[in-house]
Amino acid sequence: MGRRLTIVAVTVLVWLAVAGLFVLVVGGARSEGAGGSALFGPRVAIVELEGIITDVDDVVRDLKSHRENPAVRAVVMRINSPGGVVGPTQELHDAILRVRQAGKPVVASLGAVAASGGYYAAVACDQIYANPGTLTGSIGVIMQLANVEQLMKKVGVDYVVVKAGAYKDIGNMGRPMTPEERRVLQTLLDDVHAQFVGAVAAGRKLDRAQVLGFADGRIVSGAQAKALNMVDALGGLEEALDGAASLAGLPKPPQVIGPRRHLSIMDLLRNQLDLPGWTRLPPGLSVFKTPLYLMD
């Protein structure tokens, strides 16, 4: 008897689950036909770019997921970043372009700061929205190297280097940089800066000469960026979502897939121990390694 009651109870639960799903699907289809918000209808996805750009694997993975999801018709990149390392920034730029190549418009929404590498990512989008007071621009490349030769002499430390290759210890903090080494590094930075300028010119559909007029590392406000054609319109996230909906042919306001939260062990430690300062060094960056930065 007990077994029979269990079977009946499970059958009823399965039937109720199927019936509930049927009601949700039918209700969503009806609301879509009436011009309302469909439960399973097309949506605009939000992807967040926060902080210094050092590792973009999670963001690139999210973009790929939305690119392959037929329910996602457009993407809004919400950018709050002062920039970061060149390689990951360019990888993110290319990932955004792949979403557009799949036929899905991408709109950038610039938050408090979207400078240098943050702006590099934005120019890959179809449109850029910025608040009037957003800090953006800073189109430039920087490499910072320390020279502690005099300090090491005071404490009696002799920096010894054994190398094969004339420039293998370029940027050695234990000695002054030679003119030839400076020329090599300057040529490198000029090349990356030219790539940055080219990306802005292509993304914003501007003449290269016009971009060079403001690609000197200066920071500009959102209002100034609008006057320079660096952004398309002034507005926040809501305006960017409506703009993405318009590009995708969706009603406004659109149904939205919110940003995914990627919680790391460092985030947990910082929150639990209330020690914000010691986790600020970007992951993977050693004090003895100096990558190229697209950073304010």
C-alpha positions as protocol buffer text, in pm:
chain_id: "A"
residue {
  index: 1
  type: MET
  ca { x: 0 y: 0 z: 0 }
}
residue {
  index: 2
  type: GLY
  ca { x: 279 y: 242 z: 92 }
}
residue {
  index: 3
  type: ARG
  ca { x: 459 y: 177 z: -237 }
}
residue {
  index: 4
  type: ARG
  ca { x: 139 y: 244 z: -433 }
}
residue {
  index: 5
  type: LEU
  ca { x: 87 y: 577 z: -255 }
}
residue {
  index: 6
  type: THR
  ca { x: 446 y: 677 z: -331 }
}
residue {
  index: 7
  type: ILE
  ca { x: 399 y: 603 z: -702 }
}
residue {
  index: 8
  type: VAL
  ca { x: 75 y: 802 z: -709 }
}
residue {
  index: 9
  type: ALA
  ca { x: 238 y: 1099 z: -531 }
}
residue {
  index: 10
  type: VAL
  ca { x: 536 y: 1105 z: -771 }
}
residue {
  index: 11
  type: THR
  ca { x: 300 y: 1084 z: -1070 }
}
residue {
  index: 12
  type: VAL
  ca { x: 95 y: 1377 z: -944 }
}
residue {
  index: 13
  type: LEU
  ca { x: 408 y: 1587 z: -883 }
}
residue {
  index: 14
  type: VAL
  ca { x: 540 y: 1517 z: -1234 }
}
residue {
  index: 15
  type: TRP
  ca { x: 202 y: 1604 z: -1384 }
}
residue {
  index: 16
  type: LEU
  ca { x: 186 y: 1930 z: -1189 }
}
residue {
  index: 17
  type: ALA
  ca { x: 540 y: 2022 z: -1301 }
}
residue {
  index: 18
  type: VAL
  ca { x: 457 y: 1957 z: -1667 }
}
residue {
  index: 19
  type: ALA
  ca { x: 129 y: 2147 z: -1641 }
}
residue {
  index: 20
  type: GLY
  ca { x: 302 y: 2442 z: -1475 }
}
residue {
  index: 21
  type: LEU
  ca { x: 568 y: 2456 z: -1746 }
}
residue {
  index: 22
  type: PHE
  ca { x: 298 y: 2443 z: -2012 }
}
residue {
  index: 23
  type: VAL
  ca { x: 115 y: 2737 z: -1853 }
}
residue {
  index: 24
  type: LEU
  ca { x: 436 y: 2940 z: -1836 }
}
residue {
  index: 25
  type: VAL
  ca { x: 523 y: 2873 z: -2201 }
}
residue {
  index: 26
  type: VAL
  ca { x: 173 y: 2951 z: -2326 }
}
residue {
  index: 27
  type: GLY
  ca { x: 151 y: 3263 z: -2110 }
}
residue {
  index: 28
  type: GLY
  ca { x: 489 y: 3383 z: -2235 }
}
residue {
  index: 29
  type: ALA
  ca { x: 391 y: 3325 z: -2597 }
}
residue {
  index: 30
  type: ARG
  ca { x: 65 y: 3516 z: -2551 }
}
residue {
  index: 31
  type: SER
  ca { x: 234 y: 3811 z: -2385 }
}
residue {
  index: 32
  type: GLU
  ca { x: 489 y: 3826 z: -2666 }
}
residue {
  index: 33
  type: GLY
  ca { x: 213 y: 3828 z: -2926 }
}
residue {
  index: 34
  type: ALA
  ca { x: 37 y: 4108 z: -2739 }
}
residue {
  index: 35
  type: GLY
  ca { x: 352 y: 4319 z: -2733 }
}
residue {
  index: 36
  type: GLY
  ca { x: 424 y: 4249 z: -2366 }
}
residue {
  index: 37
  type: SER
  ca { x: 733 y: 4102 z: -2201 }
}
residue {
  index: 38
  type: ALA
  ca { x: 779 y: 3738 z: -2301 }
}
residue {
  index: 39
  type: LEU
  ca { x: 915 y: 3502 z: -2040 }
}
residue {
  index: 40
  type: PHE
  ca { x: 1120 y: 3313 z: -2298 }
}
residue {
  index: 41
  type: GLY
  ca { x: 1144 y: 3592 z: -2554 }
}
residue {
  index: 42
  type: PRO
  ca { x: 1451 y: 3761 z: -2703 }
}
residue {
  index: 43
  type: ARG
  ca { x: 1670 y: 3950 z: -2460 }
}
residue {
  index: 44
  type: VAL
  ca { x: 1961 y: 4187 z: -2420 }
}
residue {
  index: 45
  type: ALA
  ca { x: 2252 y: 4054 z: -2212 }
}
residue {
  index: 46
  type: ILE
  ca { x: 2474 y: 4268 z: -1991 }
}
residue {
  index: 47
  type: VAL
  ca { x: 2844 y: 4184 z: -1957 }
}
residue {
  index: 48
  type: GLU
  ca { x: 3051 y: 4373 z: -1700 }
}
residue {
  index: 49
  type: LEU
  ca { x: 3414 y: 4477 z: -1734 }
}
residue {
  index: 50
  type: GLU
  ca { x: 3529 y: 4591 z: -1390 }
}
residue {
  index: 51
  type: GLY
  ca { x: 3869 y: 4703 z: -1264 }
}
residue {
  index: 52
  type: ILE
  ca { x: 4216 y: 4666 z: -1408 }
}
residue {
  index: 53
  type: ILE
  ca { x: 4230 y: 4447 z: -1718 }
}
residue {
  index: 54
  type: THR
  ca { x: 4472 y: 4162 z: -1650 }
}
residue {
  index: 55
  type: ASP
  ca { x: 4272 y: 3844 z: -1710 }
}
residue {
  index: 56
  type: VAL
  ca { x: 3969 y: 3852 z: -1941 }
}
residue {
  index: 57
  type: ASP
  ca { x: 3896 y: 3478 z: -1957 }
}
residue {
  index: 58
  type: ASP
  ca { x: 3564 y: 3509 z: -1771 }
}
residue {
  index: 59
  type: VAL
  ca { x: 3447 y: 3805 z: -1978 }
}
residue {
  index: 60
  type: VAL
  ca { x: 3545 y: 3639 z: -2306 }
}
residue {
  index: 61
  type: ARG
  ca { x: 3366 y: 3323 z: -2194 }
}
residue {
  index: 62
  type: ASP
  ca { x: 3050 y: 3522 z: -2118 }
}
residue {
  index: 63
  type: LEU
  ca { x: 3063 y: 3691 z: -2457 }
}
residue {
  index: 64
  type: LYS
  ca { x: 3101 y: 3355 z: -2631 }
}
residue {
  index: 65
  type: SER
  ca { x: 2806 y: 3215 z: -2435 }
}
residue {
  index: 66
  type: HIS
  ca { x: 2583 y: 3507 z: -2534 }
}
residue {
  index: 67
  type: ARG
  ca { x: 2705 y: 3486 z: -2893 }
}
residue {
  index: 68
  type: GLU
  ca { x: 2587 y: 3125 z: -2913 }
}
residue {
  index: 69
  type: ASN
  ca { x: 2262 y: 3177 z: -2722 }
}
residue {
  index: 70
  type: PRO
  ca { x: 1974 y: 3230 z: -2969 }
}
residue {
  index: 71
  type: ALA
  ca { x: 1767 y: 3407 z: -2702 }
}
residue {
  index: 72
  type: VAL
  ca { x: 2028 y: 3684 z: -2677 }
}
residue {
  index: 73
  type: ARG
  ca { x: 1977 y: 3934 z: -2956 }
}
residue {
  index: 74
  type: ALA
  ca { x: 2218 y: 4207 z: -2835 }
}
residue {
  index: 75
  type: VAL
  ca { x: 2483 y: 4268 z: -2570 }
}
residue {
  index: 76
  type: VAL
  ca { x: 2562 y: 4570 z: -2355 }
}
residue {
  index: 77
  type: MET
  ca { x: 2920 y: 4599 z: -2229 }
}
residue {
  index: 78
  type: ARG
  ca { x: 2913 y: 4785 z: -1897 }
}
residue {
  index: 79
  type: ILE
  ca { x: 3267 y: 4920 z: -1858 }
}
residue {
  index: 80
  type: ASN
  ca { x: 3421 y: 5052 z: -1537 }
}
residue {
  index: 81
  type: SER
  ca { x: 3793 y: 5019 z: -1595 }
}
residue {
  index: 82
  type: PRO
  ca { x: 4100 y: 5244 z: -1603 }
}
residue {
  index: 83
  type: GLY
  ca { x: 4264 y: 5007 z: -1850 }
}
residue {
  index: 84
  type: GLY
  ca { x: 4519 y: 4733 z: -1810 }
}
residue {
  index: 85
  type: VAL
  ca { x: 4762 y: 4506 z: -1989 }
}
residue {
  index: 86
  type: VAL
  ca { x: 4776 y: 4525 z: -2368 }
}
residue {
  index: 87
  type: GLY
  ca { x: 4737 y: 4158 z: -2464 }
}
residue {
  index: 88
  type: PRO
  ca { x: 4420 y: 4084 z: -2264 }
}
residue {
  index: 89
  type: THR
  ca { x: 4269 y: 4416 z: -2373 }
}
residue {
  index: 90
  type: GLN
  ca { x: 4314 y: 4326 z: -2738 }
}
residue {
  index: 91
  type: GLU
  ca { x: 4176 y: 3977 z: -2674 }
}
residue {
  index: 92
  type: LEU
  ca { x: 3862 y: 4133 z: -2527 }
}
residue {
  index: 93
  type: HIS
  ca { x: 3838 y: 4374 z: -2820 }
}
residue {
  index: 94
  type: ASP
  ca { x: 3844 y: 4081 z: -3063 }
}
residue {
  index: 95
  type: ALA
  ca { x: 3586 y: 3885 z: -2859 }
}
residue {
  index: 96
  type: ILE
  ca { x: 3343 y: 4177 z: -2888 }
}
residue {
  index: 97
  type: LEU
  ca { x: 3399 y: 4192 z: -3263 }
}
residue {
  index: 98
  type: ARG
  ca { x: 3314 y: 3820 z: -3289 }
}
residue {
  index: 99
  type: VAL
  ca { x: 2977 y: 3886 z: -3123 }
}
residue {
  index: 100
  type: ARG
  ca { x: 2905 y: 4155 z: -3382 }
}
residue {
  index: 101
  type: GLN
  ca { x: 3017 y: 3926 z: -3664 }
}
residue {
  index: 102
  type: ALA
  ca { x: 2759 y: 3675 z: -3543 }
}
residue {
  index: 103
  type: GLY
  ca { x: 2491 y: 3934 z: -3620 }
}
residue {
  index: 104
  type: LYS
  ca { x: 2434 y: 4059 z: -3265 }
}
residue {
  index: 105
  type: PRO
  ca { x: 2485 y: 4431 z: -3195 }
}
residue {
  index: 106
  type: VAL
  ca { x: 2702 y: 4528 z: -2900 }
}
residue {
  index: 107
  type: VAL
  ca { x: 2663 y: 4861 z: -2718 }
}
residue {
  index: 108
  type: ALA
  ca { x: 2914 y: 5001 z: -2468 }
}
residue {
  index: 109
  type: SER
  ca { x: 2793 y: 5172 z: -2152 }
}
residue {
  index: 110
  type: LEU
  ca { x: 3075 y: 5367 z: -1988 }
}
residue {
  index: 111
  type: GLY
  ca { x: 3047 y: 5403 z: -1612 }
}
residue {
  index: 112
  type: ALA
  ca { x: 3263 y: 5615 z: -1383 }
}
residue {
  index: 113
  type: VAL
  ca { x: 3588 y: 5543 z: -1571 }
}
residue {
  index: 114
  type: ALA
  ca { x: 3645 y: 5381 z: -1909 }
}
residue {
  index: 115
  type: ALA
  ca { x: 3992 y: 5501 z: -1996 }
}
residue {
  index: 116
  type: SER
  ca { x: 4278 y: 5369 z: -2206 }
}
residue {
  index: 117
  type: GLY
  ca { x: 4225 y: 4990 z: -2225 }
}
residue {
  index: 118
  type: GLY
  ca { x: 3867 y: 5040 z: -2110 }
}
residue {
  index: 119
  type: TYR
  ca { x: 3809 y: 5269 z: -2406 }
}
residue {
  index: 120
  type: TYR
  ca { x: 4000 y: 5026 z: -2633 }
}
residue {
  index: 121
  type: ALA
  ca { x: 3734 y: 4765 z: -2553 }
}
residue {
  index: 122
  type: ALA
  ca { x: 3453 y: 5016 z: -2606 }
}
residue {
  index: 123
  type: VAL
  ca { x: 3555 y: 5106 z: -2962 }
}
residue {
  index: 124
  type: ALA
  ca { x: 3490 y: 4746 z: -3068 }
}
residue {
  index: 125
  type: CYS
  ca { x: 3118 y: 4805 z: -3002 }
}
residue {
  index: 126
  type: ASP
  ca { x: 2854 y: 4932 z: -3246 }
}
residue {
  index: 127
  type: GLN
  ca { x: 2768 y: 5229 z: -3024 }
}
residue {
  index: 128
  type: ILE
  ca { x: 2911 y: 5391 z: -2712 }
}
residue {
  index: 129
  type: TYR
  ca { x: 2710 y: 5563 z: -2439 }
}
residue {
  index: 130
  type: ALA
  ca { x: 2882 y: 5769 z: -2169 }
}
residue {
  index: 131
  type: ASN
  ca { x: 2766 y: 5982 z: -1881 }
}
residue {
  index: 132
  type: PRO
  ca { x: 2861 y: 6350 z: -1913 }
}
residue {
  index: 133
  type: GLY
  ca { x: 3109 y: 6312 z: -1628 }
}
residue {
  index: 134
  type: THR
  ca { x: 3254 y: 5976 z: -1730 }
}
residue {
  index: 135
  type: LEU
  ca { x: 3635 y: 5979 z: -1745 }
}
residue {
  index: 136
  type: THR
  ca { x: 3744 y: 5828 z: -2073 }
}
residue {
  index: 137
  type: GLY
  ca { x: 4007 y: 5862 z: -2345 }
}
residue {
  index: 138
  type: SER
  ca { x: 4368 y: 5828 z: -2227 }
}
residue {
  index: 139
  type: ILE
  ca { x: 4470 y: 5677 z: -2560 }
}
residue {
  index: 140
  type: GLY
  ca { x: 4829 y: 5590 z: -2489 }
}
residue {
  index: 141
  type: VAL
  ca { x: 5071 y: 5321 z: -2376 }
}
residue {
  index: 142
  type: ILE
  ca { x: 5297 y: 5327 z: -2073 }
}
residue {
  index: 143
  type: MET
  ca { x: 5578 y: 5117 z: -1928 }
}
residue {
  index: 144
  type: GLN
  ca { x: 5713 y: 5216 z: -1589 }
}
residue {
  index: 145
  type: LEU
  ca { x: 6056 y: 5096 z: -1475 }
}
residue {
  index: 146
  type: ALA
  ca { x: 6235 y: 5163 z: -1149 }
}
residue {
  index: 147
  type: ASN
  ca { x: 6605 y: 5249 z: -1110 }
}
residue {
  index: 148
  type: VAL
  ca { x: 6724 y: 5165 z: -757 }
}
residue {
  index: 149
  type: GLU
  ca { x: 7096 y: 5168 z: -833 }
}
residue {
  index: 150
  type: GLN
  ca { x: 7180 y: 5443 z: -581 }
}
residue {
  index: 151
  type: LEU
  ca { x: 6969 y: 5282 z: -309 }
}
residue {
  index: 152
  type: MET
  ca { x: 7136 y: 4946 z: -363 }
}
residue {
  index: 153
  type: LYS
  ca { x: 7478 y: 5106 z: -335 }
}
residue {
  index: 154
  type: LYS
  ca { x: 7382 y: 5264 z: -2 }
}
residue {
  index: 155
  type: VAL
  ca { x: 7283 y: 4928 z: 147 }
}
residue {
  index: 156
  type: GLY
  ca { x: 7578 y: 4747 z: -6 }
}
residue {
  index: 157
  type: VAL
  ca { x: 7393 y: 4535 z: -262 }
}
residue {
  index: 158
  type: ASP
  ca { x: 7562 y: 4457 z: -592 }
}
residue {
  index: 159
  type: TYR
  ca { x: 7323 y: 4356 z: -872 }
}
residue {
  index: 160
  type: VAL
  ca { x: 7488 y: 4086 z: -1086 }
}
residue {
  index: 161
  type: VAL
  ca { x: 7342 y: 3980 z: -1423 }
}
residue {
  index: 162
  type: VAL
  ca { x: 7461 y: 3697 z: -1648 }
}
residue {
  index: 163
  type: LYS
  ca { x: 7290 y: 3707 z: -1986 }
}
residue {
  index: 164
  type: ALA
  ca { x: 7304 y: 3589 z: -2345 }
}
residue {
  index: 165
  type: GLY
  ca { x: 7149 y: 3851 z: -2570 }
}
residue {
  index: 166
  type: ALA
  ca { x: 7228 y: 4220 z: -2565 }
}
residue {
  index: 167
  type: TYR
  ca { x: 6880 y: 4329 z: -2451 }
}
residue {
  index: 168
  type: LYS
  ca { x: 6788 y: 4034 z: -2228 }
}
residue {
  index: 169
  type: ASP
  ca { x: 6804 y: 4246 z: -1911 }
}
residue {
  index: 170
  type: ILE
  ca { x: 6652 y: 4556 z: -2063 }
}
residue {
  index: 171
  type: GLY
  ca { x: 6485 y: 4754 z: -1785 }
}
residue {
  index: 172
  type: ASN
  ca { x: 6729 y: 4625 z: -1524 }
}
residue {
  index: 173
  type: MET
  ca { x: 6650 y: 4817 z: -1205 }
}
residue {
  index: 174
  type: GLY
  ca { x: 7010 y: 4792 z: -1086 }
}
residue {
  index: 175
  type: ARG
  ca { x: 7157 y: 5026 z: -1348 }
}
residue {
  index: 176
  type: PRO
  ca { x: 7064 y: 5324 z: -1567 }
}
residue {
  index: 177
  type: MET
  ca { x: 6900 y: 5254 z: -1901 }
}
residue {
  index: 178
  type: THR
  ca { x: 7122 y: 5303 z: -2204 }
}
residue {
  index: 179
  type: PRO
  ca { x: 7013 y: 5527 z: -2495 }
}
residue {
  index: 180
  type: GLU
  ca { x: 6989 y: 5223 z: -2723 }
}
residue {
  index: 181
  type: GLU
  ca { x: 6769 y: 5039 z: -2475 }
}
residue {
  index: 182
  type: ARG
  ca { x: 6541 y: 5341 z: -2448 }
}
residue {
  index: 183
  type: ARG
  ca { x: 6517 y: 5352 z: -2828 }
}
residue {
  index: 184
  type: VAL
  ca { x: 6417 y: 4984 z: -2839 }
}
residue {
  index: 185
  type: LEU
  ca { x: 6143 y: 5031 z: -2579 }
}
residue {
  index: 186
  type: GLN
  ca { x: 6020 y: 5354 z: -2736 }
}
residue {
  index: 187
  type: THR
  ca { x: 5987 y: 5178 z: -3072 }
}
residue {
  index: 188
  type: LEU
  ca { x: 5787 y: 4904 z: -2902 }
}
residue {
  index: 189
  type: LEU
  ca { x: 5551 y: 5150 z: -2732 }
}
residue {
  index: 190
  type: ASP
  ca { x: 5508 y: 5351 z: -3053 }
}
residue {
  index: 191
  type: ASP
  ca { x: 5406 y: 5032 z: -3235 }
}
residue {
  index: 192
  type: VAL
  ca { x: 5142 y: 4942 z: -2974 }
}
residue {
  index: 193
  type: HIS
  ca { x: 5019 y: 5303 z: -2967 }
}
residue {
  index: 194
  type: ALA
  ca { x: 4975 y: 5287 z: -3344 }
}
residue {
  index: 195
  type: GLN
  ca { x: 4767 y: 4971 z: -3301 }
}
residue {
  index: 196
  type: PHE
  ca { x: 4552 y: 5154 z: -3045 }
}
residue {
  index: 197
  type: VAL
  ca { x: 4502 y: 5449 z: -3279 }
}
residue {
  index: 198
  type: GLY
  ca { x: 4414 y: 5214 z: -3563 }
}
residue {
  index: 199
  type: ALA
  ca { x: 4152 y: 5036 z: -3347 }
}
residue {
  index: 200
  type: VAL
  ca { x: 3992 y: 5369 z: -3251 }
}
residue {
  index: 201
  type: ALA
  ca { x: 3990 y: 5493 z: -3610 }
}
residue {
  index: 202
  type: ALA
  ca { x: 3831 y: 5170 z: -3735 }
}
residue {
  index: 203
  type: GLY
  ca { x: 3582 y: 5138 z: -3451 }
}
residue {
  index: 204
  type: ARG
  ca { x: 3470 y: 5501 z: -3454 }
}
residue {
  index: 205
  type: LYS
  ca { x: 3495 y: 5536 z: -3834 }
}
residue {
  index: 206
  type: LEU
  ca { x: 3726 y: 5835 z: -3805 }
}
residue {
  index: 207
  type: ASP
  ca { x: 4026 y: 5944 z: -4006 }
}
residue {
  index: 208
  type: ARG
  ca { x: 4352 y: 5837 z: -3846 }
}
residue {
  index: 209
  type: ALA
  ca { x: 4470 y: 6199 z: -3848 }
}
residue {
  index: 210
  type: GLN
  ca { x: 4157 y: 6299 z: -3655 }
}
residue {
  index: 211
  type: VAL
  ca { x: 4225 y: 6033 z: -3392 }
}
residue {
  index: 212
  type: LEU
  ca { x: 4587 y: 6143 z: -3356 }
}
residue {
  index: 213
  type: GLY
  ca { x: 4453 y: 6484 z: -3257 }
}
residue {
  index: 214
  type: PHE
  ca { x: 4332 y: 6347 z: -2923 }
}
residue {
  index: 215
  type: ALA
  ca { x: 4535 y: 6022 z: -2894 }
}
residue {
  index: 216
  type: ASP
  ca { x: 4802 y: 6181 z: -2675 }
}
residue {
  index: 217
  type: GLY
  ca { x: 4711 y: 6018 z: -2345 }
}
residue {
  index: 218
  type: ARG
  ca { x: 4475 y: 6294 z: -2232 }
}
residue {
  index: 219
  type: ILE
  ca { x: 4169 y: 6218 z: -2019 }
}
residue {
  index: 220
  type: VAL
  ca { x: 3839 y: 6365 z: -2134 }
}
residue {
  index: 221
  type: SER
  ca { x: 3491 y: 6378 z: -1988 }
}
residue {
  index: 222
  type: GLY
  ca { x: 3196 y: 6205 z: -2149 }
}
residue {
  index: 223
  type: ALA
  ca { x: 3069 y: 6542 z: -2274 }
}
residue {
  index: 224
  type: GLN
  ca { x: 3408 y: 6622 z: -2429 }
}
residue {
  index: 225
  type: ALA
  ca { x: 3424 y: 6273 z: -2580 }
}
residue {
  index: 226
  type: LYS
  ca { x: 3085 y: 6331 z: -2743 }
}
residue {
  index: 227
  type: ALA
  ca { x: 3213 y: 6653 z: -2905 }
}
residue {
  index: 228
  type: LEU
  ca { x: 3517 y: 6462 z: -3035 }
}
residue {
  index: 229
  type: ASN
  ca { x: 3299 y: 6179 z: -3176 }
}
residue {
  index: 230
  type: MET
  ca { x: 3464 y: 5938 z: -2934 }
}
residue {
  index: 231
  type: VAL
  ca { x: 3119 y: 5832 z: -2809 }
}
residue {
  index: 232
  type: ASP
  ca { x: 2778 y: 5830 z: -2978 }
}
residue {
  index: 233
  type: ALA
  ca { x: 2547 y: 5957 z: -2707 }
}
residue {
  index: 234
  type: LEU
  ca { x: 2527 y: 6073 z: -2347 }
}
residue {
  index: 235
  type: GLY
  ca { x: 2339 y: 5844 z: -2112 }
}
residue {
  index: 236
  type: GLY
  ca { x: 2365 y: 5566 z: -1860 }
}
residue {
  index: 237
  type: LEU
  ca { x: 2299 y: 5194 z: -1860 }
}
residue {
  index: 238
  type: GLU
  ca { x: 1925 y: 5231 z: -1922 }
}
residue {
  index: 239
  type: GLU
  ca { x: 1983 y: 5438 z: -2235 }
}
residue {
  index: 240
  type: ALA
  ca { x: 2244 y: 5187 z: -2354 }
}
residue {
  index: 241
  type: LEU
  ca { x: 1997 y: 4900 z: -2308 }
}
residue {
  index: 242
  type: ASP
  ca { x: 1734 y: 5087 z: -2508 }
}
residue {
  index: 243
  type: GLY
  ca { x: 1992 y: 5161 z: -2777 }
}
residue {
  index: 244
  type: ALA
  ca { x: 2088 y: 4792 z: -2797 }
}
residue {
  index: 245
  type: ALA
  ca { x: 1720 y: 4699 z: -2821 }
}
residue {
  index: 246
  type: SER
  ca { x: 1671 y: 4941 z: -3110 }
}
residue {
  index: 247
  type: LEU
  ca { x: 1967 y: 4797 z: -3298 }
}
residue {
  index: 248
  type: ALA
  ca { x: 1833 y: 4446 z: -3247 }
}
residue {
  index: 249
  type: GLY
  ca { x: 1474 y: 4538 z: -3339 }
}
residue {
  index: 250
  type: LEU
  ca { x: 1341 y: 4465 z: -2988 }
}
residue {
  index: 251
  type: PRO
  ca { x: 1076 y: 4660 z: -2794 }
}
residue {
  index: 252
  type: LYS
  ca { x: 1188 y: 4907 z: -2530 }
}
residue {
  index: 253
  type: PRO
  ca { x: 1260 y: 4853 z: -2250 }
}
residue {
  index: 254
  type: PRO
  ca { x: 1398 y: 4511 z: -2343 }
}
residue {
  index: 255
  type: GLN
  ca { x: 1401 y: 4194 z: -2139 }
}
residue {
  index: 256
  type: VAL
  ca { x: 1748 y: 4170 z: -1982 }
}
residue {
  index: 257
  type: ILE
  ca { x: 1989 y: 3895 z: -1883 }
}
residue {
  index: 258
  type: GLY
  ca { x: 2191 y: 4042 z: -1598 }
}
residue {
  index: 259
  type: PRO
  ca { x: 2569 y: 4018 z: -1563 }
}
residue {
  index: 260
  type: ARG
  ca { x: 2721 y: 3704 z: -1422 }
}
residue {
  index: 261
  type: ARG
  ca { x: 2909 y: 3742 z: -1095 }
}
residue {
  index: 262
  type: HIS
  ca { x: 3246 y: 3569 z: -1084 }
}
residue {
  index: 263
  type: LEU
  ca { x: 3346 y: 3538 z: -718 }
}
residue {
  index: 264
  type: SER
  ca { x: 3708 y: 3449 z: -655 }
}
residue {
  index: 265
  type: ILE
  ca { x: 3889 y: 3323 z: -346 }
}
residue {
  index: 266
  type: MET
  ca { x: 4057 y: 3664 z: -317 }
}
residue {
  index: 267
  type: ASP
  ca { x: 3715 y: 3831 z: -313 }
}
residue {
  index: 268
  type: LEU
  ca { x: 3601 y: 3599 z: -35 }
}
residue {
  index: 269
  type: LEU
  ca { x: 3912 y: 3670 z: 172 }
}
residue {
  index: 270
  type: ARG
  ca { x: 3879 y: 4043 z: 121 }
}
residue {
  index: 271
  type: ASN
  ca { x: 3514 y: 4041 z: 225 }
}
residue {
  index: 272
  type: GLN
  ca { x: 3558 y: 3810 z: 522 }
}
residue {
  index: 273
  type: LEU
  ca { x: 3875 y: 3966 z: 662 }
}
residue {
  index: 274
  type: ASP
  ca { x: 3788 y: 4324 z: 566 }
}
residue {
  index: 275
  type: LEU
  ca { x: 4135 y: 4377 z: 420 }
}
residue {
  index: 276
  type: PRO
  ca { x: 4083 y: 4567 z: 94 }
}
residue {
  index: 277
  type: GLY
  ca { x: 4437 y: 4697 z: 59 }
}
residue {
  index: 278
  type: TRP
  ca { x: 4643 y: 4380 z: 40 }
}
residue {
  index: 279
  type: THR
  ca { x: 4447 y: 4232 z: -249 }
}
residue {
  index: 280
  type: ARG
  ca { x: 4476 y: 4531 z: -479 }
}
residue {
  index: 281
  type: LEU
  ca { x: 4783 y: 4407 z: -666 }
}
residue {
  index: 282
  type: PRO
  ca { x: 4646 y: 4266 z: -993 }
}
residue {
  index: 283
  type: PRO
  ca { x: 4673 y: 3885 z: -1005 }
}
residue {
  index: 284
  type: GLY
  ca { x: 4963 y: 3747 z: -1202 }
}
residue {
  index: 285
  type: LEU
  ca { x: 5167 y: 4069 z: -1183 }
}
residue {
  index: 286
  type: SER
  ca { x: 5508 y: 4041 z: -1026 }
}
residue {
  index: 287
  type: VAL
  ca { x: 5698 y: 4347 z: -911 }
}
residue {
  index: 288
  type: PHE
  ca { x: 5983 y: 4221 z: -1128 }
}
residue {
  index: 289
  type: LYS
  ca { x: 5774 y: 4193 z: -1444 }
}
residue {
  index: 290
  type: THR
  ca { x: 5670 y: 4502 z: -1636 }
}
residue {
  index: 291
  type: PRO
  ca { x: 5403 y: 4438 z: -1901 }
}
residue {
  index: 292
  type: LEU
  ca { x: 5285 y: 4706 z: -2137 }
}
residue {
  index: 293
  type: TYR
  ca { x: 4989 y: 4895 z: -2003 }
}
residue {
  index: 294
  type: LEU
  ca { x: 4699 y: 5066 z: -2176 }
}
residue {
  index: 295
  type: MET
  ca { x: 4613 y: 5235 z: -1852 }
}
residue {
  index: 296
  type: ASP
  ca { x: 4531 y: 5572 z: -1700 }
}
